[in-house]
Amino acid sequence: MPITVGASFFFSASGGGIRWGVAAAVMVVSVLPPLALSLFAYRFIGRALTAGAVKG
């Protein structure tokens, strides 16, 4: 199950209400891996795109 689907269980919890702190922590943790990967790959993607546009 994707972590975003698992995070939705915090909003549909019955009885105890919404646990905002835990839900926010799960969402931050779910954003970190794609963010780290994109920041790492940004340098290589930019270099590859500009290398094809320069002649010579």
N, C-alpha and C positions, 0 to 999 in steps of 0.2 A: 504494500500500500504506500503511495507517495506521502511524504511528510505533510504536504499541504492538506491532504484529505484527513490525515490524523489530527492536524491542528483544528479542523472544523468540528471535531468532537468536543473541544473545549467550549464551543459556542452553543452546542446543542445538548449540553449537560442538563439533566433534569434535577430538580430539587435544590441543589446547593448554589445555584446561580452560576454566573460566568466567572471563571477564575482568570482575570485579566492579566495578572503577572505571569502566570504559567503560559497562557496563550501568546503573550508578547515574546516571551523567551523562545518558545518553539518557532515562532515566525522569524525571529532574528537568526536563529541557528539554521533555519531552512534557506535563508537568503545567502549565508556566508559562502558555501561551496561554489555556486555559480558566479558570485561576485569575485571570488579569488581567482577562479579560472579565467574569467573575462579580463581581469586586470593583468594576469600573466600573459594571456594571448594577445592583448592589445598591441604590444610592441611588434610582434611578428606579423599580425594582420595588417597593420599600418605599413610596415616595410614591404610586404608582398604587394599591396595595392599600388604603392607609389613606384615600385621597381618596374612594373609593367607599363607605366605611363611615361617613363623617361626613355628617350631614344639615345642609344650610344652607350 
